[in-house]
Amino acid sequence: MNKIGIIGAMDEEVHIIKEQMQEVRIRTVAAMDFYEGKLQGKEVVIVRCGIGKVNAAVCTQVLADLYQVDAVINTGVAGSLRNEIDIADIVLSTDTLQHDMDATGFGYGLGIIPRMDCSVFPADKKLVDLAKAVCEEVIPEVGIHTGRIVSGDQFISDGGKKEWLIQNFDGYCTEMEGAAIAQAAYLNQIPFLIIRAISDKADHSAEMAYSEFEGIAIKNTVKLISGLLARL
């Protein structure tokens, strides 16, 4: 892979990574600052996309059109949807879908995107396997999980909504960007991987837990990204 696009939703998620870059060139497109340079000897483009699916999809398309990236890695935090997935654990996407895509009024199932050949977007297996091995090496103290990540333009902090997500989509965690990045990458035939550090339990305690554990979660994803790039 000649050039890797790395997307985070918030400044906190990409600030530490940007500080480690060399030969940095900055370009602003669609109100997003794209940092192109080298990290761990690899050509990378790092960008904060902003929160939500539209920002995430626009960002991914810019990486495809202007930078011709060979792979996209999205890092960030998420709420756990499974009891065995604890705060600070890492979830690596096997696939992603949009839980707020609802065209059931037209006869489609929940999460199905009308008139598309795919609504559940599979991550690149080689990236998943490599990230799992790197996790076990650089952050062995946390749990590592591979499974479905579900996305929607909602911060989930309600137990009833959490149960609905579990019953309908069998997800491992929930967040607000991954499936949009995955869809844009899929349409451009770019391999991708969504990485999520768990910051909360996506229930009534989510707001308090998120603010407390966000920093820990971000540090873990930075370790993983650095280790992953070193091995690509």
Sequence and secondary structure as in RCSB ss.txt:
>XXXX:A:sequence
MNKIGIIGAMDEEVHIIKEQMQEVRIRTVAAMDFYEGKLQGKEVVIVRCGIGKVNAAVCTQVLADLYQVDAVINT
GVAGSLRNEIDIADIVLSTDTLQHDMDATGFGYGLGIIPRMDCSVFPADKKLVDLAKAVCEEVIPEVGIHTGRIV
SGDQFISDGGKKEWLIQNFDGYCTEMEGAAIAQAAYLNQIPFLIIRAISDKADHSAEMAYSEFEGIAIKNTVKLI
SGLLARL
>XXXX:A:secstr
  EEEEEESSHHHHHHHHHT EEEEEEEETTEEEEEEEETTEEEEEEE  SSHHHHHHHHHHHHHHH  SEEEEE
EEEEE STTS TT EEEEEEEEETT   GGGT  TT  TT S SSEE  HHHHHHHHHHHHHH TTS EEEEEEE
E SS    HHHHHHHHHHH  SEEESSHHHHHHHHHHTT  EEEEEEEEE SSTTHHHHHHHHHHHHHHHHHHHH
HHHHHH 
